Structures are given as C-alpha cells and as structure tokens.
Amino acid sequence: MSSLNIKALLKNVVAYKASDLHLVGRSEPQIRIDGKLVPLDMEHLSGTVIEELCYTLITDKQKKKLEEEKELDFAIMFPDIGRFRANYYYTINGDLAASFRIIPIEIPSLDDLSAPIVFKELIKREKGLILVTGPTGSGKSTTLAALLNEINLFEHRHIITIEDPVEFIHSNKKCLFSHRNVGEDTKSFARALKFSLRQDPDIILVGEMRDQETISTAITAAETGHLVLGTLHTNSAVQTINRIVDSFDGPEQVQVRNMLATSLYAVVSQSLLPKVGGGRVAIHEIMINNAAIANLIRENKIHQIYSQMQLNQQKTGMVTQTQAMMKHLKANLITKEDAIRYSTQPQELLNNMGI
C-alpha cells in the first residue's frame, strides 16, 4: 500500500495555485502551473497505486461504470480543499490514470476576470445563442460562470445548467438555478435540452455542444425565446460557425444557416496566454451578429465574416484576436513569442507587429 493520500495530492494543487493534477503510471504526480506541467518531488506511481488512490473517491456504481465504459467523468467537493472536476481513464497497459481540475468555489465576477465591457451587454438579451469557444483549458467554463453570476446579481431568471459534470455551483441570489449532471440527473445533453423547454427556463447553459442533435436543439431553444449559452472546441468565430454548419448533412445546411443567422447572438473565442511576470491572461475574439453577418451566414459566405468583424468596431463592440493580442502586447502583458505561438492569424499578427 502506498503512503500517498489523494487528498494530500489535491492539496498540492491549491498550495501551488495549479489548475490540474495528473496521475499516470510510471511517472510521479504532475501539476499544471500557468499552463505548464511540473512534476512533484514524489515517487513514481504504478497503475495499482493510482487505482488505490482513485477508488477511494468513487461509489460502487461509479466503479462499475468506469470498468464497463473505460472512462468516468465526475465532480467532487472537499470542504477543506475545494471542488474538482475529475476524469478517470485507462492507458495502454490497462493501468488506471486520472486528471483533476480545480473549480473555484467562489465564482468570479466579470470584473474579477477583467472581462471586456461588452460582456455585460451580451447577457442583457432575452433570447439568442451565445457561444464561448476555445481549446481545452482556455477558461471557457470560468467565463460562462462569470456571465451567469452577473445575471444572478441583477435579474430574476430561472437558469438551467446541463453539464458533464456540473462544475460551478451557483447559489440562488436573484436567480433560481437548476443544475443537472449528464449521466446522473439526465441521460444526455440533447435529452436534457429537449425537456428543459418544458421546465420554464429563461436561460439554458449547455456545457458542451458535442453532437448534431444537441446543436440543433440548442438553436431551436434560442429561436423560441430562450437565452442559450454553450461551448464548442473551436478557435475562432468563423471556425465556430463552420463547425456548426458542417455537423449537418448537405440538404440540412441551408436550414441550419437560416436558423443560425436568426438565433446566433455572439461568439466569444477565448485563449489563455502566459502572462509576463507569472499567471495567465485571457485573449478574447468577439463576434456579435448583426444584419451584415446574418446575411453572410445565410448566403454561405462565412469566410467573409472576419472582414465584417473589423468594421465599425467602436459601434459594434467586436474585436479580432489579432487586435486583442496587439492590445495586450502594447500593455506588456504578453510576449511577442507567445502571441505568435497562440495566434489563429499569425501572418496578420506579424504584419501588425511590423515583423
């Protein structure tokens, strides 16, 4: 039996202000600090030791699901440590491995995140689809939690969150929250979305728009008078719209583009870059749907949206990733090297930097 203790390992995440803990066979435990993996000065773990550590946190029902499906998602709360999102999975030799991501118990405000001012305007909408996109670990869940927190402070709304698993747990301030765990409280995102329309929601948060059925139902919910917030693993506004349209078969794409042109309100594409002096800083590309962009979506001229985003920005509140990068470069918050590395438009960025 190993002398290691899972709670002690998770305390390291808090102590070092890390975001994640990784337990993988034939390696010491590793934590992610400011986006970089750092090994802890501990013994190498075997699959058996990892299983001993990880099985202490789950029920017999969860163990059965893990052994049948070979992976398990769940969230767990330790009053003296914090809340974590966990994923258990198997590696090539049949060894169990695990990753844990810390979820702040105190939900940050938009001001805490130094979020763009336009974010407070986005959530004043009664209906429409707002998408927060970006790669894994780019802070999408935190941004969405802050958006909902802002609504909770000022509006009397019923908010249903559908997640796998539920991450941030909101207390009812002015809003009424119904948190639903996919797999435990409902069988699927699409099913939960379908039935949520009968649960008198004002706002629906979809943790991840993974498949065609979920995407279709989310768009329909936005069309029928609800504010729907969701995430996609895409890196830009244009890529996001293409991903949604391409998830449907050819004949359906015309209808989806028409629905999207009407229901889509905004796409926020987010990336987290290393901050000069330590920590990380969020870079936001913001597209807000208007008549011109809606027409481009309908007419399948999605590639022209980027140029449209660059027009009348003082009035529209839109910003491209390159512009956000340049702003942070001028403020000496990020380095040129990191800006180029994370850019979705590297040549445009280099031109703006005069390189």
Summary of the structure (lengths in Angstrom):
residues: 355
radius of gyration: 21.2
end to end distance: 57.4
largest distance: 64.6
contacts: 1125
relative contact order: 0.09
helix: 39%
strand: 25%
